[in-house]
């Protein structure tokens, strides 16, 4: 009986450790865009709230500073050649993921 209790405790500790290690990457901000690989039409190529000329970034206000988010948006503008920098347009709460609940929308400008 003692053996099964010990095994449960070890299993619980292992699961806790694995979830903590995997959740570290959950707090990194990201551009909310996914590719629709089978799309023939360029207008349907990207899925998500972000477009090449209007990047949208998901982040957590408590764990990420604004300069990091702005840098992501600026890089998207330069990568797609839609502008030289990003200007914030609006911000919404609880529209992204659980640990990254904030969406901030930018507009690329030259």
Biopython code that builds the backbone (N, CA, C, O; Angstrom):
import numpy as np
from Bio.PDB.StructureBuilder import StructureBuilder

atoms = [
    (1, "UNK", "N", (0.824, -1.194, 0.000)),
    (1, "UNK", "CA", (0.000, 0.000, 0.000)),
    (1, "UNK", "C", (0.867, 1.256, 0.000)),
    (1, "UNK", "O", (0.546, 2.228, -0.684)),
    (2, "UNK", "N", (1.925, 1.245, 0.735)),
    (2, "UNK", "CA", (2.836, 2.390, 0.787)),
    (2, "UNK", "C", (3.493, 2.632, -0.568)),
    (2, "UNK", "O", (3.756, 3.776, -0.936)),
    (3, "UNK", "N", (3.756, 1.567, -1.302)),
    (3, "UNK", "CA", (4.405, 1.683, -2.603)),
    (3, "UNK", "C", (3.521, 2.442, -3.599)),
    (3, "UNK", "O", (4.021, 3.296, -4.330)),
    (4, "UNK", "N", (2.229, 2.149, -3.642)),
    (4, "UNK", "CA", (1.347, 2.816, -4.603)),
    (4, "UNK", "C", (1.179, 4.287, -4.254)),
    (4, "UNK", "O", (1.049, 5.122, -5.150)),
    (5, "UNK", "N", (1.179, 4.615, -2.976)),
    (5, "UNK", "CA", (1.077, 6.011, -2.569)),
    (5, "UNK", "C", (2.331, 6.770, -2.989)),
    (5, "UNK", "O", (2.242, 7.902, -3.464)),
    (6, "UNK", "N", (3.477, 6.164, -2.819)),
    (6, "UNK", "CA", (4.730, 6.776, -3.219)),
    (6, "UNK", "C", (4.774, 6.973, -4.736)),
    (6, "UNK", "O", (5.255, 8.001, -5.214)),
    (7, "UNK", "N", (4.291, 6.022, -5.470)),
    (7, "UNK", "CA", (4.270, 6.129, -6.928)),
    (7, "UNK", "C", (3.369, 7.267, -7.389)),
    (7, "UNK", "O", (3.698, 7.973, -8.342)),
    (8, "UNK", "N", (2.254, 7.445, -6.731)),
    (8, "UNK", "CA", (1.343, 8.538, -7.082)),
    (8, "UNK", "C", (1.990, 9.894, -6.817)),
    (8, "UNK", "O", (1.843, 10.827, -7.606)),
    (9, "UNK", "N", (2.692, 9.991, -5.722)),
    (9, "UNK", "CA", (3.366, 11.241, -5.395)),
    (9, "UNK", "C", (4.451, 11.540, -6.429)),
    (9, "UNK", "O", (4.585, 12.680, -6.873)),
    (10, "UNK", "N", (5.214, 10.540, -6.808)),
    (10, "UNK", "CA", (6.247, 10.726, -7.826)),
    (10, "UNK", "C", (5.631, 11.116, -9.162)),
    (10, "UNK", "O", (6.136, 11.997, -9.857)),
    (11, "UNK", "N", (4.543, 10.457, -9.511)),
    (11, "UNK", "CA", (3.866, 10.767, -10.760)),
    (11, "UNK", "C", (3.339, 12.199, -10.749)),
    (11, "UNK", "O", (3.470, 12.919, -11.739)),
    (12, "UNK", "N", (2.753, 12.607, -9.647)),
    (12, "UNK", "CA", (2.239, 13.968, -9.522)),
    (12, "UNK", "C", (3.375, 14.984, -9.611)),
    (12, "UNK", "O", (3.235, 16.014, -10.271)),
    (13, "UNK", "N", (4.482, 14.704, -8.962)),
    (13, "UNK", "CA", (5.646, 15.597, -9.043)),
    (13, "UNK", "C", (6.183, 15.685, -10.461)),
    (13, "UNK", "O", (6.540, 16.767, -10.928)),
    (14, "UNK", "N", (6.241, 14.566, -11.137)),
    (14, "UNK", "CA", (6.719, 14.550, -12.517)),
    (14, "UNK", "C", (5.805, 15.358, -13.430)),
    (14, "UNK", "O", (6.284, 16.135, -14.255)),
    (15, "UNK", "N", (4.510, 15.186, -13.291)),
    (15, "UNK", "CA", (3.553, 15.939, -14.105)),
    (15, "UNK", "C", (3.638, 17.435, -13.821)),
    (15, "UNK", "O", (3.540, 18.254, -14.735)),
    (16, "UNK", "N", (3.817, 17.781, -12.569)),
    (16, "UNK", "CA", (3.954, 19.190, -12.202)),
    (16, "UNK", "C", (5.208, 19.790, -12.821)),
    (16, "UNK", "O", (5.172, 20.900, -13.351)),
    (17, "UNK", "N", (6.299, 19.068, -12.756)),
    (17, "UNK", "CA", (7.550, 19.540, -13.336)),
    (17, "UNK", "C", (7.440, 19.716, -14.843)),
    (17, "UNK", "O", (7.897, 20.722, -15.387)),
    (18, "UNK", "N", (6.845, 18.760, -15.512)),
    (18, "UNK", "CA", (6.688, 18.833, -16.967)),
    (18, "UNK", "C", (5.791, 20.007, -17.356)),
    (18, "UNK", "O", (6.092, 20.715, -18.317)),
    (19, "UNK", "N", (4.715, 20.221, -16.640)),
    (19, "UNK", "CA", (3.821, 21.332, -16.972)),
    (19, "UNK", "C", (4.489, 22.680, -16.726)),
    (19, "UNK", "O", (4.275, 23.626, -17.484)),
    (20, "UNK", "N", (5.293, 22.772, -15.675)),
    (20, "UNK", "CA", (6.007, 24.023, -15.425)),
    (20, "UNK", "C", (7.044, 24.313, -16.502)),
    (20, "UNK", "O", (7.188, 25.453, -16.942)),
    (21, "UNK", "N", (7.752, 23.298, -16.916)),
    (21, "UNK", "CA", (8.753, 23.483, -17.966)),
    (21, "UNK", "C", (8.121, 23.844, -19.306)),
    (21, "UNK", "O", (8.651, 24.675, -20.044)),
    (22, "UNK", "N", (7.007, 23.228, -19.610)),
    (22, "UNK", "CA", (6.362, 23.520, -20.891)),
    (22, "UNK", "C", (5.643, 24.859, -20.875)),
    (22, "UNK", "O", (5.457, 25.467, -21.929)),
    (23, "UNK", "N", (5.241, 25.325, -19.717)),
    (23, "UNK", "CA", (4.508, 26.593, -19.659)),
    (23, "UNK", "C", (5.427, 27.793, -19.787)),
    (23, "UNK", "O", (4.946, 28.903, -20.014)),
    (24, "UNK", "N", (6.732, 27.610, -19.650)),
    (24, "UNK", "CA", (7.652, 28.744, -19.785)),
    (24, "UNK", "C", (7.537, 29.391, -21.163)),
    (24, "UNK", "O", (7.636, 30.612, -21.277)),
    (25, "UNK", "N", (7.335, 28.608, -22.189)),
    (25, "UNK", "CA", (7.216, 29.159, -23.537)),
    (25, "UNK", "C", (5.839, 29.766, -23.787)),
    (25, "UNK", "O", (5.641, 30.424, -24.809)),
    (26, "UNK", "N", (4.908, 29.568, -22.905)),
    (26, "UNK", "CA", (3.570, 30.116, -23.090)),
    (26, "UNK", "C", (3.513, 31.620, -22.864)),
    (26, "UNK", "O", (2.529, 32.257, -23.241)),
    (27, "UNK", "N", (4.535, 32.198, -22.263)),
    (27, "UNK", "CA", (4.509, 33.613, -21.954)),
    (27, "UNK", "C", (5.229, 34.474, -22.981)),
    (27, "UNK", "O", (5.295, 35.692, -22.818)),
    (28, "UNK", "N", (5.762, 33.878, -24.022)),
    (28, "UNK", "CA", (6.452, 34.638, -25.060)),
    (28, "UNK", "C", (5.435, 35.277, -26.006)),
    (28, "UNK", "O", (4.537, 34.588, -26.490)),
    (29, "UNK", "N", (5.557, 36.572, -26.279)),
    (29, "UNK", "CA", (4.630, 37.212, -27.223)),
    (29, "UNK", "C", (4.844, 36.676, -28.635)),
    (29, "UNK", "O", (5.937, 36.227, -28.978)),
    (30, "UNK", "N", (3.798, 36.726, -29.445)),
    (30, "UNK", "CA", (3.896, 36.241, -30.817)),
    (30, "UNK", "C", (2.949, 37.011, -31.721)),
    (30, "UNK", "O", (1.959, 37.582, -31.263)),
    (31, "UNK", "N", (3.262, 37.018, -33.005)),
    (31, "UNK", "CA", (2.411, 37.640, -34.017)),
    (31, "UNK", "C", (1.294, 36.655, -34.326)),
    (31, "UNK", "O", (1.556, 35.495, -34.644)),
    (32, "UNK", "N", (0.066, 37.107, -34.236)),
    (32, "UNK", "CA", (-1.099, 36.234, -34.414)),
    (32, "UNK", "C", (-1.398, 36.040, -35.900)),
    (32, "UNK", "O", (-2.302, 36.656, -36.464)),
    (33, "UNK", "N", (-0.611, 35.167, -36.504)),
    (33, "UNK", "CA", (-0.842, 34.863, -37.909)),
    (33, "UNK", "C", (-0.419, 33.431, -38.170)),
    (33, "UNK", "O", (0.630, 32.979, -37.711)),
    (34, "UNK", "N", (-1.245, 32.737, -38.909)),
    (34, "UNK", "CA", (-0.940, 31.374, -39.322)),
    (34, "UNK", "C", (-1.143, 31.299, -40.827)),
    (34, "UNK", "O", (-1.979, 32.010, -41.385)),
    (35, "UNK", "N", (-0.388, 30.448, -41.468)),
    (35, "UNK", "CA", (-0.503, 30.290, -42.919)),
    (35, "UNK", "C", (-1.540, 29.240, -43.257)),
    (35, "UNK", "O", (-1.629, 28.206, -42.595)),
    (36, "UNK", "N", (-2.312, 29.504, -44.274)),
    (36, "UNK", "CA", (-3.260, 28.565, -44.836)),
    (36, "UNK", "C", (-2.559, 27.948, -46.046)),
    (36, "UNK", "O", (-2.652, 28.468, -47.158)),
    (37, "UNK", "N", (-1.867, 26.852, -45.824)),
    (37, "UNK", "CA", (-0.951, 26.287, -46.823)),
    (37, "UNK", "C", (-1.625, 25.909, -48.140)),
    (37, "UNK", "O", (-0.980, 25.964, -49.187)),
    (38, "UNK", "N", (-2.881, 25.535, -48.119)),
    (38, "UNK", "CA", (-3.542, 25.104, -49.338)),
    (38, "UNK", "C", (-4.226, 26.211, -50.112)),
    (38, "UNK", "O", (-4.908, 25.934, -51.100)),
    (39, "UNK", "N", (-4.067, 27.449, -49.696)),
    (39, "UNK", "CA", (-4.782, 28.555, -50.341)),
    (39, "UNK", "C", (-4.160, 28.913, -51.683)),
    (39, "UNK", "O", (-2.949, 29.106, -51.788)),
    (40, "UNK", "N", (-5.000, 28.998, -52.700)),
    (40, "UNK", "CA", (-4.542, 29.390, -54.031)),
    (40, "UNK", "C", (-4.588, 30.911, -54.177)),
    (40, "UNK", "O", (-3.782, 31.493, -54.903)),
    (41, "UNK", "N", (-5.518, 31.543, -53.498)),
    (41, "UNK", "CA", (-5.715, 32.983, -53.561)),
    (41, "UNK", "C", (-4.829, 33.659, -52.495)),
    (41, "UNK", "O", (-4.897, 33.272, -51.328)),
    (42, "UNK", "N", (-4.010, 34.646, -52.855)),
    (42, "UNK", "CA", (-3.152, 35.314, -51.865)),
    (42, "UNK", "C", (-3.932, 35.980, -50.734)),
    (42, "UNK", "O", (-3.408, 36.137, -49.631)),
    (43, "UNK", "N", (-5.175, 36.372, -50.994)),
    (43, "UNK", "CA", (-5.984, 36.999, -49.950)),
    (43, "UNK", "C", (-6.353, 36.011, -48.846)),
    (43, "UNK", "O", (-6.627, 36.414, -47.715)),
    (44, "UNK", "N", (-6.360, 34.727, -49.171)),
    (44, "UNK", "CA", (-6.706, 33.701, -48.193)),
    (44, "UNK", "C", (-5.479, 32.984, -47.633)),
    (44, "UNK", "O", (-5.611, 31.982, -46.931)),
    (45, "UNK", "N", (-4.290, 33.494, -47.941)),
    (45, "UNK", "CA", (-3.060, 32.821, -47.538)),
    (45, "UNK", "C", (-2.852, 32.832, -46.032)),
    (45, "UNK", "O", (-2.414, 31.830, -45.465)),
    (46, "UNK", "N", (-3.157, 33.946, -45.372)),
    (46, "UNK", "CA", (-2.938, 34.053, -43.940)),
    (46, "UNK", "C", (-4.243, 33.956, -43.171)),
    (46, "UNK", "O", (-5.264, 34.513, -43.574)),
    (47, "UNK", "N", (-4.191, 33.240, -42.059)),
    (47, "UNK", "CA", (-5.341, 33.082, -41.176)),
    (47, "UNK", "C", (-4.941, 33.680, -39.833)),
    (47, "UNK", "O", (-3.806, 33.492, -39.393)),
    (48, "UNK", "N", (-5.827, 34.379, -39.189)),
    (48, "UNK", "CA", (-5.522, 35.019, -37.921)),
    (48, "UNK", "C", (-5.826, 36.500, -38.017)),
    (48, "UNK", "O", (-6.290, 36.987, -39.049)),
    (49, "UNK", "N", (-5.565, 37.201, -36.951)),
    (49, "UNK", "CA", (-5.905, 38.627, -36.916)),
    (49, "UNK", "C", (-4.858, 39.507, -37.549)),
    (49, "UNK", "O", (-5.123, 40.679, -37.816)),
    (50, "UNK", "N", (-3.679, 38.980, -37.797)),
    (50, "UNK", "CA", (-2.587, 39.779, -38.332)),
    (50, "UNK", "C", (-2.530, 39.660, -39.856)),
    (50, "UNK", "O", (-2.710, 38.579, -40.416)),
    (51, "UNK", "N", (-2.278, 40.779, -40.504)),
    (51, "UNK", "CA", (-2.045, 40.800, -41.952)),
    (51, "UNK", "C", (-0.679, 41.447, -42.184)),
    (51, "UNK", "O", (-0.143, 42.065, -41.264)),
    (52, "UNK", "N", (-0.100, 41.325, -43.377)),
    (52, "UNK", "CA", (1.224, 41.920, -43.608)),
    (52, "UNK", "C", (1.288, 43.423, -43.341)),
    (52, "UNK", "O", (2.320, 43.919, -42.889)),
    (53, "UNK", "N", (0.221, 44.149, -43.609)),
    (53, "UNK", "CA", (0.239, 45.602, -43.387)),
    (53, "UNK", "C", (-0.326, 46.010, -42.028)),
    (53, "UNK", "O", (-0.203, 47.170, -41.635)),
    (54, "UNK", "N", (-0.942, 45.075, -41.306)),
    (54, "UNK", "CA", (-1.513, 45.353, -39.986)),
    (54, "UNK", "C", (-1.196, 44.211, -39.021)),
    (54, "UNK", "O", (-2.051, 43.358, -38.782)),
    (55, "UNK", "N", (0.019, 44.179, -38.462)),
    (55, "UNK", "CA", (0.365, 43.094, -37.547)),
    (55, "UNK", "C", (-0.406, 43.182, -36.226)),
    (55, "UNK", "O", (-0.642, 44.270, -35.702)),
    (56, "UNK", "N", (-0.788, 42.030, -35.707)),
    (56, "UNK", "CA", (-1.440, 41.929, -34.407)),
    (56, "UNK", "C", (-0.591, 41.003, -33.539)),
    (56, "UNK", "O", (-0.225, 39.905, -33.958)),
    (57, "UNK", "N", (-0.286, 41.455, -32.334)),
    (57, "UNK", "CA", (0.595, 40.707, -31.447)),
    (57, "UNK", "C", (-0.168, 40.313, -30.192)),
    (57, "UNK", "O", (-0.871, 41.128, -29.595)),
    (58, "UNK", "N", (-0.017, 39.045, -29.800)),
    (58, "UNK", "CA", (-0.580, 38.554, -28.547)),
    (58, "UNK", "C", (0.508, 38.614, -27.482)),
    (58, "UNK", "O", (1.635, 38.179, -27.716)),
    (59, "UNK", "N", (0.170, 39.153, -26.312)),
    (59, "UNK", "CA", (1.154, 39.235, -25.234)),
    (59, "UNK", "C", (0.453, 39.375, -23.893)),
    (59, "UNK", "O", (-0.763, 39.551, -23.822)),
    (60, "UNK", "N", (1.244, 39.293, -22.834)),
    (60, "UNK", "CA", (0.741, 39.458, -21.474)),
    (60, "UNK", "C", (1.305, 40.755, -20.930)),
    (60, "UNK", "O", (2.523, 40.936, -20.899)),
    (61, "UNK", "N", (0.447, 41.653, -20.503)),
    (61, "UNK", "CA", (0.862, 42.955, -20.006)),
    (61, "UNK", "C", (1.759, 42.811, -18.775)),
    (61, "UNK", "O", (2.654, 43.629, -18.563)),
    (62, "UNK", "N", (1.529, 41.792, -17.976)),
    (62, "UNK", "CA", (2.273, 41.627, -16.729)),
    (62, "UNK", "C", (3.681, 41.083, -16.931)),
    (62, "UNK", "O", (4.563, 41.353, -16.116)),
    (63, "UNK", "N", (3.913, 40.322, -18.000)),
    (63, "UNK", "CA", (5.210, 39.669, -18.173)),
    (63, "UNK", "C", (6.029, 40.207, -19.346)),
    (63, "UNK", "O", (7.202, 39.858, -19.479)),
    (64, "UNK", "N", (5.447, 41.037, -20.189)),
    (64, "UNK", "CA", (6.147, 41.529, -21.380)),
    (64, "UNK", "C", (6.094, 43.049, -21.418)),
    (64, "UNK", "O", (5.044, 43.644, -21.176)),
    (65, "UNK", "N", (7.218, 43.673, -21.719)),
    (65, "UNK", "CA", (7.200, 45.132, -21.832)),
    (65, "UNK", "C", (6.825, 45.542, -23.263)),
    (65, "UNK", "O", (6.933, 44.752, -24.201)),
    (66, "UNK", "N", (6.390, 46.775, -23.401)),
    (66, "UNK", "CA", (5.881, 47.262, -24.672)),
    (66, "UNK", "C", (6.959, 47.293, -25.757)),
    (66, "UNK", "O", (6.652, 47.053, -26.925)),
    (67, "UNK", "N", (8.197, 47.579, -25.406)),
    (67, "UNK", "CA", (9.258, 47.672, -26.416)),
    (67, "UNK", "C", (9.477, 46.341, -27.129)),
    (67, "UNK", "O", (9.785, 46.317, -28.320)),
    (68, "UNK", "N", (9.322, 45.237, -26.405)),
    (68, "UNK", "CA", (9.458, 43.919, -27.030)),
    (68, "UNK", "C", (8.322, 43.664, -28.019)),
    (68, "UNK", "O", (8.539, 43.115, -29.099)),
    (69, "UNK", "N", (7.127, 44.063, -27.646)),
    (69, "UNK", "CA", (5.959, 43.896, -28.521)),
    (69, "UNK", "C", (6.099, 44.782, -29.755)),
    (69, "UNK", "O", (5.833, 44.340, -30.873)),
    (70, "UNK", "N", (6.511, 46.019, -29.555)),
    (70, "UNK", "CA", (6.703, 46.957, -30.674)),
    (70, "UNK", "C", (7.778, 46.452, -31.627)),
    (70, "UNK", "O", (7.652, 46.598, -32.843)),
    (71, "UNK", "N", (8.830, 45.861, -31.080)),
    (71, "UNK", "CA", (9.904, 45.320, -31.914)),
    (71, "UNK", "C", (9.378, 44.191, -32.808)),
    (71, "UNK", "O", (9.741, 44.114, -33.982)),
    (72, "UNK", "N", (8.530, 43.319, -32.264)),
    (72, "UNK", "CA", (7.920, 42.255, -33.071)),
    (72, "UNK", "C", (7.112, 42.840, -34.221)),
    (72, "UNK", "O", (7.213, 42.374, -35.356)),
    (73, "UNK", "N", (6.313, 43.858, -33.928)),
    (73, "UNK", "CA", (5.485, 44.474, -34.960)),
    (73, "UNK", "C", (6.347, 45.182, -36.013)),
    (73, "UNK", "O", (6.068, 45.095, -37.208)),
    (74, "UNK", "N", (7.387, 45.878, -35.567)),
    (74, "UNK", "CA", (8.291, 46.541, -36.515)),
    (74, "UNK", "C", (8.962, 45.533, -37.442)),
    (74, "UNK", "O", (9.091, 45.776, -38.642)),
    (75, "UNK", "N", (9.386, 44.407, -36.885)),
    (75, "UNK", "CA", (10.015, 43.358, -37.694)),
    (75, "UNK", "C", (9.055, 42.801, -38.737)),
    (75, "UNK", "O", (9.465, 42.489, -39.854)),
    (76, "UNK", "N", (7.785, 42.674, -38.382)),
    (76, "UNK", "CA", (6.792, 42.197, -39.349)),
    (76, "UNK", "C", (6.618, 43.183, -40.489)),
    (76, "UNK", "O", (6.508, 42.776, -41.646)),
    (77, "UNK", "N", (6.591, 44.467, -40.183)),
    (77, "UNK", "CA", (6.467, 45.492, -41.231)),
    (77, "UNK", "C", (7.659, 45.446, -42.177)),
    (77, "UNK", "O", (7.495, 45.530, -43.394)),
    (78, "UNK", "N", (8.851, 45.314, -41.623)),
    (78, "UNK", "CA", (10.057, 45.260, -42.457)),
    (78, "UNK", "C", (10.136, 43.964, -43.255)),
    (78, "UNK", "O", (10.558, 43.967, -44.412)),
    (79, "UNK", "N", (9.732, 42.865, -42.640)),
    (79, "UNK", "CA", (9.799, 41.557, -43.318)),
    (79, "UNK", "C", (8.895, 41.519, -44.542)),
    (79, "UNK", "O", (9.269, 40.964, -45.574)),
    (80, "UNK", "N", (7.716, 42.102, -44.433)),
    (80, "UNK", "CA", (6.758, 42.071, -45.549)),
    (80, "UNK", "C", (6.850, 43.316, -46.431)),
    (80, "UNK", "O", (6.096, 43.460, -47.393)),
    (81, "UNK", "N", (7.781, 44.215, -46.095)),
    (81, "UNK", "CA", (8.006, 45.439, -46.874)),
    (81, "UNK", "C", (6.747, 46.282, -47.002)),
    (81, "UNK", "O", (6.481, 46.863, -48.055)),
    (82, "UNK", "N", (5.972, 46.345, -45.917)),
    (82, "UNK", "CA", (4.752, 47.154, -45.905)),
    (82, "UNK", "C", (4.943, 48.470, -45.177)),
    (82, "UNK", "O", (4.031, 49.295, -45.133)),
    (83, "UNK", "N", (6.124, 48.675, -44.606)),
    (83, "UNK", "CA", (6.425, 49.917, -43.904)),
    (83, "UNK", "C", (7.750, 49.803, -43.186)),
    (83, "UNK", "O", (8.389, 48.750, -43.185)),
    (84, "UNK", "N", (8.162, 50.925, -42.564)),
    (84, "UNK", "CA", (9.427, 50.932, -41.841)),
    (84, "UNK", "C", (9.240, 50.776, -40.341)),
    (84, "UNK", "O", (10.163, 50.376, -39.630)),
    (85, "UNK", "N", (8.043, 51.092, -39.862)),
    (85, "UNK", "CA", (7.760, 50.947, -38.436)),
    (85, "UNK", "C", (6.267, 50.727, -38.227)),
    (85, "UNK", "O", (5.454, 50.987, -39.114)),
    (86, "UNK", "N", (5.925, 50.243, -37.039)),
    (86, "UNK", "CA", (4.525, 49.961, -36.707)),
    (86, "UNK", "C", (4.007, 51.004, -35.721)),
    (86, "UNK", "O", (4.712, 51.416, -34.799)),
    (87, "UNK", "N", (2.769, 51.417, -35.935)),
    (87, "UNK", "CA", (2.102, 52.382, -35.064)),
    (87, "UNK", "C", (0.915, 51.673, -34.411)),
    (87, "UNK", "O", (0.113, 51.055, -35.111)),
    (88, "UNK", "N", (0.787, 51.752, -33.076)),
    (88, "UNK", "CA", (-0.340, 51.070, -32.424)),
    (88, "UNK", "C", (-1.675, 51.713, -32.794)),
    (88, "UNK", "O", (-1.796, 52.936, -32.871)),
    (89, "UNK", "N", (-2.678, 50.852, -33.023)),
    (89, "UNK", "CA", (-4.001, 51.325, -33.409)),
    (89, "UNK", "C", (-5.014, 51.084, -32.296)),
    (89, "UNK", "O", (-5.731, 51.998, -31.890)),
    (90, "UNK", "N", (-5.067, 49.838, -31.803)),
    (90, "UNK", "CA", (-5.990, 49.531, -30.711)),
    (90, "UNK", "C", (-5.469, 48.325, -29.938)),
    (90, "UNK", "O", (-4.562, 47.616, -30.372)),
    (91, "UNK", "N", (-6.081, 48.126, -28.778)),
    (91, "UNK", "CA", (-5.697, 47.007, -27.924)),
    (91, "UNK", "C", (-6.963, 46.400, -27.342)),
    (91, "UNK", "O", (-7.866, 47.122, -26.921)),
    (92, "UNK", "N", (-7.030, 45.078, -27.316)),
    (92, "UNK", "CA", (-8.182, 44.388, -26.736)),
    (92, "UNK", "C", (-7.703, 43.402, -25.674)),
    (92, "UNK", "O", (-6.576, 42.908, -25.726)),
    (93, "UNK", "N", (-8.565, 43.130, -24.729)),
    (93, "UNK", "CA", (-8.247, 42.202, -23.643)),
    (93, "UNK", "C", (-9.035, 40.907, -23.808)),
    (93, "UNK", "O", (-10.167, 40.914, -24.292)),
    (94, "UNK", "N", (-8.434, 39.815, -23.407)),
    (94, "UNK", "CA", (-9.047, 38.490, -23.396)),
    (94, "UNK", "C", (-9.530, 38.037, -24.779)),
    (94, "UNK", "O", (-10.579, 37.407, -24.911)),
    (95, "UNK", "N", (-8.740, 38.374, -25.806)),
    (95, "UNK", "CA", (-9.085, 37.951, -27.165)),
    (95, "UNK", "C", (-8.018, 37.053, -27.772)),
    (95, "UNK", "O", (-8.086, 36.721, -28.955)),
    (96, "UNK", "N", (-7.039, 36.661, -26.974)),
    (96, "UNK", "CA", (-5.978, 35.800, -27.481)),
    (96, "UNK", "C", (-5.953, 34.508, -26.665)),
    (96, "UNK", "O", (-6.990, 33.862, -26.513)),
    (97, "UNK", "N", (-4.813, 34.128, -26.147)),
    (97, "UNK", "CA", (-4.690, 32.890, -25.391)),
    (97, "UNK", "C", (-4.804, 33.139, -23.893)),
    (97, "UNK", "O", (-4.813, 34.282, -23.437)),
    (98, "UNK", "N", (-4.890, 32.057, -23.145)),
    (98, "UNK", "CA", (-5.089, 32.156, -21.707)),
    (98, "UNK", "C", (-3.972, 32.932, -21.016)),
    (98, "UNK", "O", (-4.258, 33.844, -20.240)),
    (99, "UNK", "N", (-2.713, 32.598, -21.273)),
    (99, "UNK", "CA", (-1.601, 33.273, -20.618)),
    (99, "UNK", "C", (-1.148, 34.525, -21.358)),
    (99, "UNK", "O", (-0.333, 35.288, -20.839)),
    (100, "UNK", "N", (-1.658, 34.742, -22.546)),
    (100, "UNK", "CA", (-1.363, 35.939, -23.339)),
    (100, "UNK", "C", (-2.691, 36.563, -23.770)),
    (100, "UNK", "O", (-3.062, 36.486, -24.941)),
    (101, "UNK", "N", (-3.399, 37.175, -22.836)),
    (101, "UNK", "CA", (-4.779, 37.590, -23.131)),
    (101, "UNK", "C", (-4.933, 38.876, -23.927)),
    (101, "UNK", "O", (-6.045, 39.205, -24.339)),
    (102, "UNK", "N", (-3.859, 39.610, -24.155)),
    (102, "UNK", "CA", (-3.971, 40.922, -24.787)),
    (102, "UNK", "C", (-3.555, 40.872, -26.249)),
    (102, "UNK", "O", (-2.504, 40.335, -26.598)),
    (103, "UNK", "N", (-4.401, 41.442, -27.090)),
    (103, "UNK", "CA", (-4.093, 41.661, -28.503)),
    (103, "UNK", "C", (-3.780, 43.137, -28.661)),
    (103, "UNK", "O", (-4.539, 43.984, -28.191)),
    (104, "UNK", "N", (-2.688, 43.452, -29.308)),
    (104, "UNK", "CA", (-2.433, 44.840, -29.676)),
    (104, "UNK", "C", (-2.282, 44.878, -31.188)),
    (104, "UNK", "O", (-1.517, 44.108, -31.769)),
    (105, "UNK", "N", (-3.010, 45.769, -31.804)),
    (105, "UNK", "CA", (-3.047, 45.881, -33.256)),
    (105, "UNK", "C", (-2.212, 47.075, -33.701)),
    (105, "UNK", "O", (-2.288, 48.153, -33.111)),
    (106, "UNK", "N", (-1.430, 46.877, -34.729)),
    (106, "UNK", "CA", (-0.559, 47.918, -35.277)),
    (106, "UNK", "C", (-0.909, 48.168, -36.729)),
    (106, "UNK", "O", (-1.607, 47.381, -37.368)),
    (107, "UNK", "N", (-0.403, 49.292, -37.236)),
    (107, "UNK", "CA", (-0.519, 49.635, -38.648)),
    (107, "UNK", "C", (0.889, 50.003, -39.116)),
    (107, "UNK", "O", (1.574, 50.799, -38.474)),
    (108, "UNK", "N", (1.314, 49.419, -40.234)),
    (108, "UNK", "CA", (2.643, 49.703, -40.761)),
    (108, "UNK", "C", (2.642, 51.043, -41.503)),
    (108, "UNK", "O", (1.762, 51.321, -42.319)),
    (109, "UNK", "N", (3.646, 51.858, -41.200)),
    (109, "UNK", "CA", (3.789, 53.161, -41.859)),
    (109, "UNK", "C", (5.224, 53.351, -42.315)),
    (109, "UNK", "O", (6.148, 52.720, -41.801)),
    (110, "UNK", "N", (5.391, 54.224, -43.280)),
    (110, "UNK", "CA", (6.749, 54.534, -43.800)),
    (110, "UNK", "C", (7.254, 55.813, -43.212)),
    (110, "UNK", "O", (8.366, 56.239, -43.523)),
]
sb = StructureBuilder()
sb.init_structure("model")
sb.init_model(0)
sb.init_chain("A")
sb.init_seg("    ")
for serial, (resi, resn, name, xyz) in enumerate(atoms, 1):
    if name == "N":
        sb.init_residue(resn, " ", resi, " ")
    sb.init_atom(name, np.array(xyz, "f"), 0.0, 1.0, " ", f" {name:<3s}", serial, name[0])
structure = sb.get_structure()
